[in-house]
Amino acid sequence: MIFTKKGCSFYILITTLLIVVSYLYIDKNIAHYFIAHKAVYEPIGDIISILGESHWYIGTGVLGALYFKFYKPNRLYMSRFLFLLYSSIFSGLISILLKWTFGRVRPWGLRNDGDYYGFTLFRDFDMGFIASIKEHFITIAAAPTTHTSFPSGHTTTLFSAFTVLTILFPKYLYLWLTLAIFAASSRILANDHFLSDLLAGSMVGVCATLFIYYKMRANLEKIS
């Protein structure tokens, strides 16, 4: 098993540190560059971003599980597709919860020389805790797409799929990783996310999928 508990703990620690560093020192610079070259990079990013849409993986999981349950019964293959399905849904739900919890504005806040940057949850502590929480959710509800940048949902989905594929086919680890990074990077090109959003999304995708794996492991190992 590639993903050991010790390895996961180290990965979470390092990724968390990178998120903080990126937020403080890197995110704005990268965002400003791609905003300035929007006409060149955004169309490319929009096209590649299609690979990170969760319905592809949820749909594949559903169809594959049904196929190997009813049309050509195979418990091993059915479980593998269910693994993809459950991981995609679970990681996606966590991503949505975190998006609404943190309420980070997308790079759009930096367009036209703007300086709207950061998390609505931490923007104004002078209001008091209850008032800040209330304002936080009012702001997100008013413009949910604008204030749900962290973590990147597409990246969460991509790294969930990456983890599933790596667990099932570890021989091709570097291929899966290359594809996941390539597709996730499109979210920066499209001006929809910061680098730290991608780092957070990768962590959510990997950790959520490992949680599902450990819940299914006994069954997977029993029939493999």
Secondary structure by P-SEA (a helix, b strand, c coil): ccccaaaaaaaaaaaaaaaaaaacccaaaaaaaaaaaccccaaaaaaacccccaaaaaaaaaaaaaaaacccccaaaaaaaaaaaaaaaaaaaaaaaaaaacccccccccccccccccccccccccccaaaaaaaaaaaaaaccccccccccaaaaaaaaaaaaaaaacccaaaaaaaaaaaaaacccccccccaaaaaaaaaaaaaaaaaaaaaaaaaaaaac
